[in-house]
Structure formats: C-alpha cells, structure tokens
Amino acid sequence: MCEVCAIFGAGEHWSDFARQRDERFPFEDILHYREERRRRVAMLNALVQPLGLVCEDWDGEALALTDARGRTKIAPTLGDVWPVAESLSGRSIDPLTEDFIAPVAITGTPAHG
C-alpha cells in the first residue's frame, strides 16, 4: 500500500486533540489546530535536525521526515516519528532519555553524538 492510501486509515492521535472543537466557531478551531501543528513541528525539528532530518507537516494529517539525501518517509502520528527517524538517520533513538531531551529544554537544540 502506498503512503497516501495508508494515511486515510490512521485516525487521530491523542496529540491532535488540541482542537477547541466548538461547532459555533469552526474557523477559529481550524486556525487553532494549525497553529498547534506548527508549534509541534517546530519542536520536532529541534529534536531531529541534529540527526540530519527535517520534519514537515504533511497536509495537516501526518508528518513527513526528510534526510539530507532527500529521502522522505511519512509518519502518520507523533508516535510514528521516532521509528521513521531511526530508519532515515540510521541511529537508535529513545526520545524519553534525559540525554536526548534535556539539552532541548536548556538550549533549544539537542546535543547528539
């Protein structure tokens, strides 16, 4: 199955529930959701750029990770980012370890070796 067809069955991830979900103001909901996705992608880029990767929003439904050689893989949900990042970077990644995430909190950029 190609990545385009696969994405339609992914469903929402818990991290996508930043939506206000007020039926009276759907436009404000859309703007809020897009801003939250931009913020999330910026945080992800702070984590994956030292691995030689770039993360982009893929049509508001998934995340696209690209390496320096131009290879791109789709991560349908936030939880799928790390296996995709491992695949593209060739490195083992544990986003919950202190040495991975602590430098981001301090400097905004992780220190990976």
C-alpha positions in Angstrom: 0.0 0.0 0.0 1.4 3.4 -0.8 1.8 6.1 1.9 -1.1 8.2 0.5 -3.6 5.4 0.9 -2.2 4.2 4.2 -2.7 7.6 5.8 -6.5 7.6 5.4 -6.9 4.8 7.9 -4.6 6.2 10.6 -7.2 8.1 12.6 -6.4 10.8 15.1 -3.6 10.6 17.6 -4.0 11.9 21.2 -1.6 14.7 20.4 -4.0 16.0 17.8 -6.7 16.9 20.4 -5.5 20.5 20.7 -8.6 21.4 18.7 -11.1 23.5 20.5 -14.0 21.7 18.9 -16.5 24.4 19.2 -19.1 23.9 16.4 -20.2 27.5 16.6 -16.7 28.8 15.5 -15.2 26.2 13.1 -12.8 28.8 11.6 -11.2 29.6 14.9 -10.9 25.9 15.6 -9.1 25.3 12.3 -6.7 28.2 13.0 -6.0 27.0 16.5 -5.4 23.4 15.2 -3.0 24.7 12.5 -1.1 26.8 15.0 -0.7 23.9 17.4 0.6 21.7 14.5 3.1 24.4 13.5 4.3 24.6 17.1 4.6 20.8 17.3 6.6 20.6 14.1 9.0 23.3 15.3 9.6 21.3 18.5 10.1 18.1 16.5 12.6 19.9 14.2 14.6 21.0 17.3 14.9 17.3 18.1 15.5 15.8 14.6 17.7 18.4 12.9 20.9 17.2 14.8 20.1 13.8 13.3 20.3 15.3 9.8 16.5 15.3 9.4 13.8 17.8 8.7 10.2 17.4 9.8 7.3 19.0 7.9 3.5 18.9 8.3 2.0 16.7 5.6 -1.4 18.1 4.7 -2.4 18.6 8.3 -2.8 14.8 8.7 0.7 13.4 9.1 4.4 14.3 9.4 7.0 14.0 6.7 10.6 13.4 7.7 13.3 14.0 5.1 17.0 13.3 5.3 20.0 15.1 3.7 19.9 12.8 0.7 16.3 13.8 0.0 14.7 10.5 1.2 11.3 11.2 2.7 9.1 9.0 4.9 5.7 9.7 6.3 4.9 9.3 10.0 1.1 9.1 10.3 1.1 10.0 14.0 3.5 11.6 16.6 4.3 8.1 17.9 5.5 7.1 14.4 8.1 9.8 14.2 10.7 8.0 16.2 10.8 4.7 14.2 10.8 6.8 10.9 13.6 9.0 12.3 15.6 5.9 13.3 15.1 4.5 9.8 16.3 7.6 8.0 19.1 8.5 10.4 20.5 5.0 11.0 20.6 5.8 14.7 18.8 4.3 17.7 16.6 7.0 19.3 14.9 7.0 22.7 13.1 10.3 23.0 12.4 9.7 26.7 16.1 9.6 27.8 17.4 12.6 29.6 20.5 12.9 27.3 18.2 13.2 24.3 15.7 15.7 25.5 17.4 17.7 28.3 19.6 19.8 26.0 16.5 20.9 24.1 14.9 22.3 27.3 18.1 24.2 28.1 19.3 25.4 24.7 16.5 24.7 22.3 18.8 22.3 20.3 19.6 18.8 21.3 23.2 17.7 21.6 23.5 14.3 19.8 26.7 12.4 19.3 
